[in-house]
Amino acid sequence: MSLNARSGATAVWVTTTFAMLAFAGNSLLCRVALKDTGIDPASFTTIRLASGALVLWLIVRSRGAGSRPLGSWPSALALFAYAAGFSYAYISLTAATGALLLFGAVQATMISWGLWHGERLAAMQATGLLIALGGLVGLVLPGLSAPPLAGALLMLGAGVAWGVYSLRAKGSGDPTQATAGNFLRAAALAILLSLLTATQARVDMAGAIYAALSGAVASGLGYAVWYTALRGLRATTASTVQLSVPVIAAIGGVLWLGEALSLRLVAASVAILGGIALVISCKKPSTS
């Protein structure tokens, strides 16, 4: 391998690692903000989306005067639904549980969309999908270690919304420009949510800082870096590497937030992530 090729490969994995840490960081920042500070979920969502919009706009602007945000209102609505559901879910969920539910719902949504549009799964892929779905069901079934149902449903809904957003992003042109425009529109929707819930609004300095870091670094910069990394990754590799996000969030939750890992969560993680890995890694037969 030549020096240039080696440097290029290193750059890809550095940017990929940063993006995965950023995505997991969203769960950690949101959870610690809603658990340990006085900020409310609507305010967190508004600051997060506004901060992300600002960073992405600056990135687009840095490309030249001709660059401008793109996007659409339907995609922005999906982005807003994800961000709001994500924030409200983390009132009651741990960082690890929330990240796992979100990731499972995103993948289930995208796989279901493919099946609806004629994709066919090989036997091993179908087995993996059933294992993953079984893990999701097992995680939310009633029991002493089950996550709160309301929080779990909110996070599953956020995952579906993010899956829809991801599907709409395919073929939308420059992904950074589109994401910048969608963040701007979603921030406007979040401001409306904050106005509607003004009587419950609470913002302190620590909560606002966590929300701004979530938006500017973990979301805005994280997505921009991820889109750069995708240029050097195969589609299967890009999908597989995202399996690390719930794991990173779980480790961060234990080390930073002092969260405990229950046997149910560990077993569900193995089933969900292992099942999705089977779906991703096995070669798909031709679309009918």
N, C-alpha and C positions, 0 to 999 in steps of 0.2 A: 504494500500500500504506500503510495507517495505521501510526502509531507503534507501537501494540500488536501489530499483525500482524508488523511488522518485528522487534520485540523478541522475539516468539515464535519466529520463524524463526531468529534469531540463537541463541537458547537451544537450539533443536533441534540446530543444527550444532555448537555448543560441546560439548554433551553427547555427540553422536555422535563427534566427534573424540576426546574423552577416552576413550570406550569403546574405540575402535579402537586407540588408543595403549596402553590397559590390556591388551587382548587380545594385542597383539604383545609387550607387556612381559612376559607370562608366559613366552614362549619365551626371551627374553633373560635374565630372572632365573634361570630354571631352568638354562639352559646355563652361565651364568657361575658359578652355585653349584656345579654338579657338575664343572665344569672347573677352577675356580680356588680352591675351598675344600675342606674336609675332610668335608662332609656327605655322607651316603649317600642313595640315591634313596628308600628307604622313610621315612627321617626327614624328608626334604624334603616328601614327599607328606603325611605326618601333620601337620607344622607348617602346611603350606599349607592343607589342608582345615580344620584346627582354627581357624586365623586367619580364614579366610573365613567359617566358621560363626559365629564371635564377632561379626564386623562385620555380617553379615546379621541376626543375632539382635538386635543393637542397633538396626538400622534398623527392623526389624519392631516392636520394643518402643517406638521413638520415635513410632510412629503411634498409640499408645494402649494402655491396659491390656488391651483386648479382642483385640488382635492377637496371633497366635501362629504359630509355624512350622507349615507343612503338609508336603507331600511324601509320599513312599512309599518302601518298601524296594527295590522293583524299580528305581525311578529312581535311588535312592542307589547301588545296585550298579553301574549304568551310569556314574554320575558317578565312583565310586571306580575302576572299570576304566579310564576315561579318564585320571584323574589319575595313577594308578600307572604305566600304560603310557607316558604322557607323560614322567614323571620318568626311568624306566629307559631310554627311548629317547634322552634327551638326554645320556646318558653318552658316546655316540659320534657323534651327529648335530650338525651346525652348526645355529645358530638358524634360518637361512633355509631349509635343507633340511627341518628338522623342521616348521616352520610350514607349508611348502608341502604336505608329505605329509599333515599333519593336516587342513588345509583341504580338500584334494582328496578325502580319505576321507570327511570329514563330508558334503560336497556329494554325492558318489557314493552314499552311504548313503541320503540323503534323496530324491534323484532316483529311486533304485532302488525305494524304498518307494512312491513315487507311481506308478511304472510298474506295480508289482505289484498295486496297488489300482485299476487301470483308467485312469490318466492316459495321455494320448497326446501325443507330441512332434511338433511341426511339423518339416518337413524341415531347416530351418536349426538347430533345437534338437538334432535327432538328430546333425547334422554336428558341432555344438559339443560334444556329449557324447563322440563318438568322438575328437575332437581332444584333449579333456581326458584321456580314458582313455589315449590314446596317449602323452601327456606324462607321465602317471604311470608307465606301463610303461617309457618311455624313461629316466626318471630312475633307476629301480632296476635296470635291466639291468646285468649285470656289465661292468666296465671300470675304467680307472684312476681316473676321477673319480666313480664310483658310490658312493653312501653305503653304509656297512656294512649288510649284509643284515639282521642281527638287529635293529639299531636301526630300520631302515626298517619292518620288519614290526611291531615294537612300536608305532611311531607310527601306522601304518595301522590297527592294532587300536584304538589310542586314538581315532582319528578315527571309526571305526565306532561305538565306545561313545558318543562325544559325539553322533553323529548319532542314535543310539537315544534318548539322553537328551533331545535337542531334540524329537524326534517325540513322546515321551511327555509333554513339557511342554505341548504344544498342548492347550488346553481344560482345563488343570489348575487354573483359578482364578487368584488373584493370583500372578503369577510370582515376585515377590520372596519372598512367604511360602513358596511351594512350594520355591524354591531354598534358603531358609534351613533348612527341615526336611531337605532332601536333603543339604545340607552337614553338618548335625549327624550324620545317620546314616552318611554316607560317612566322616566323621572317625573314627567308632567302628570302621569296617572298616579304616581306615588304621592305627589303634592296634593292631589285631589283627595286621596285616601287620608292623608294627614289632616286636611281641613275637615273631613267628615268625622274624624275621631279626635278632634281638637280637645274635647273635654277630658280625654284620657292621656293627652300628650305629656311626656316627661322626658327631658333631655338634660344630661349632665355632661361635663367635659370628658370624662373617661369613656362614656358610652358613645359620644359623638366621635371621639378619636378612633375607637374600634370600628365604628360604622364607616368612617372615611377610609381607614386602612383596608377594610373589606372591599369597598368600592374602587378605590384608586389603585391599590396594589394587587389584591387577590382576585379582583374581577377585571377591571379595565386593563391593567398591565399584564395580568395573567392570561387573558384571552388573546391579547396582541402577540405575546410571546409564543403561545400555543399555536397560533396560526402560522407563525414563522417556523416553528419546529415541524409542523405537519408537512412542509415542503420536502423534508428529508426523511420522512417516515413512510413505510408501507401502510396501507389501510389496516391490515390485520395487526401490525405492530402498534399503530396508534390506538386501536380499540383495546388491545390487550393491556397496554401500559396504564390505561385509565383504571384498571382493576386495583391499582395501588392506592387510589385516592381514599376509599373507605379505611384501608389499613393504616395509612398515614394519619387520618383523622382519629382513628382509635388509639394509636400510639400517642398522639398529641393530647388527646383527652385524658389519658392515664397520667402522662408526665406533667402536663401543664395545669389541667383542671382537677386532677385527683379523682377521676372517674374510675369506677370498677368495671371489669369485664365479666359479665355473667356467662355461665355455661351455655345458656340459650343463645346469647349474642354470638359467641364463638362458633357454635354449631351452625347457626343461621348464616354467618359470614362464610364459612367453608362451603355450605350448600349453594348460596347465592353466587358468590364469586367463582367457585369451581364450576357451577353449571353454566354461567355466562362464558367462562373461559372455553368450555367445550363448544358452545355455539359459535364463538368467534374463531377458534383455532381450526376447526374442521372445515375442509373445503366444501363450499356449497355447490349442489348440483345446479344445472342450468335452470333459469327461470322458465316456467311453462308459458 
